[in-house]
Amino acid sequence: MQLLANTTSPYVRIARASLIEKGLDIAPTIVDPWADDARLRAANAATRVPTLVLDDGTPLAESMAIVMWLESTRPAPAHAALIGPDAARVLSRAGVALGVIDAAVHTIIIRKVTAPVLFDETPVGLRRRRTMAEGMQRLEALAAAHPMDGSATPKLDAICAITAIDYLNFRFTDAPWLPAMPALNALSQRLRSRPSFAQTMPFVPS
Ligand SMILES: N[C@@H](CCC(=O)N[C@@H](CS)C(=O)NCC(=O)O)C(=O)O
């Protein structure tokens, strides 16, 4: 299997953390999606990371498709459950985190092609910012009311929430519009040493 990935994408992190929690620690093949890497282009018409190429050559694009493939081919109890019996709660919270991640990535991508202030202060830029702030506020309240790491292994909600908060800290460091997130920061700190999170912290390669 080959995981086409980069070191910054939160979608890659969700896929990698899920693979590791399922016992599949595949060394990522680092590609630059913006440079139209030929391997990525061949495997994924959208030329985006993550893309998992299975042993029989089948390409799986989209982080959530990779999670679904893992859940169906490596089910509990033999393997860690990423969703588990509390599916509505887990998926509802994962959805909030994914909304934040989409808004954050969209903002970063648009900044690549326009001046930052120009986009961030536009109606759409402010809408993305509101999504990040409000999404994290809701996740924080949910995490405080019902911890996300009560079971032996983190579920998809914890994976997505930690990915979201670490990505915001990485790309929007100390943004004044972000809410206080003590429960989510504590969750991220508690799970930081797990291989699934420790090996997948975002960084800009030198
Ligand atoms: N919905 C996709 C999003 C993947 C995505 O947007 N990846 C970005 C990196 S964060 C990418 O490869 N962008 C290159 C491009 O948009 O051309 C998923 O969940 O995997």
Ligand as a Chemical Component Dictionary entry (heavy atoms), coordinates in Angstrom:
data_LIG
# 
_chem_comp.id                   LIG 
_chem_comp.type                 NON-POLYMER 
_chem_comp.pdbx_formal_charge   0 
_chem_comp.three_letter_code    LIG 
# 
loop_
_chem_comp_atom.comp_id 
_chem_comp_atom.atom_id 
_chem_comp_atom.alt_atom_id 
_chem_comp_atom.type_symbol 
_chem_comp_atom.charge 
_chem_comp_atom.model_Cartn_x 
_chem_comp_atom.model_Cartn_y 
_chem_comp_atom.model_Cartn_z 
_chem_comp_atom.pdbx_ordinal 
LIG N1  N1  N 0 -12.014 16.357 0.988  1  
LIG C1  C1  C 0 -10.635 15.987 0.844  2  
LIG C2  C2  C 0 -9.762  17.233 0.934  3  
LIG C3  C3  C 0 -8.304  16.968 0.535  4  
LIG C4  C4  C 0 -7.534  18.278 0.321  5  
LIG O1  O1  O 0 -8.131  19.342 0.097  6  
LIG N2  N2  N 0 -6.207  18.185 0.370  7  
LIG C5  C5  C 0 -5.395  19.357 0.099  8  
LIG C6  C6  C 0 -4.276  19.493 1.111  9  
LIG S1  S1  S 0 -4.914  20.099 2.653  10 
LIG C7  C7  C 0 -4.780  19.249 -1.281 11 
LIG O2  O2  O 0 -4.211  18.238 -1.627 12 
LIG N3  N3  N 0 -4.910  20.334 -2.089 13 
LIG C8  C8  C 0 -4.396  20.412 -3.423 14 
LIG C9  C9  C 0 -5.403  21.042 -4.353 15 
LIG O3  O3  O 0 -6.492  21.451 -3.890 16 
LIG O4  O4  O 0 -5.125  21.142 -5.540 17 
LIG C10 C10 C 0 -10.292 14.955 1.896  18 
LIG O5  O5  O 0 -11.006 14.840 2.897  19 
LIG O6  O6  O 0 -9.315  14.191 1.705  20 
# 
loop_
_chem_comp_bond.comp_id 
_chem_comp_bond.atom_id_1 
_chem_comp_bond.atom_id_2 
_chem_comp_bond.value_order 
_chem_comp_bond.pdbx_ordinal 
LIG N1  C1  SING 1  
LIG C1  C2  SING 2  
LIG C1  C10 SING 3  
LIG C2  C3  SING 4  
LIG C3  C4  SING 5  
LIG C4  O1  DOUB 6  
LIG C4  N2  SING 7  
LIG N2  C5  SING 8  
LIG C5  C6  SING 9  
LIG C5  C7  SING 10 
LIG C6  S1  SING 11 
LIG C7  O2  DOUB 12 
LIG C7  N3  SING 13 
LIG N3  C8  SING 14 
LIG C8  C9  SING 15 
LIG C9  O3  DOUB 16 
LIG C9  O4  SING 17 
LIG C10 O5  DOUB 18 
LIG C10 O6  SING 19 
# 
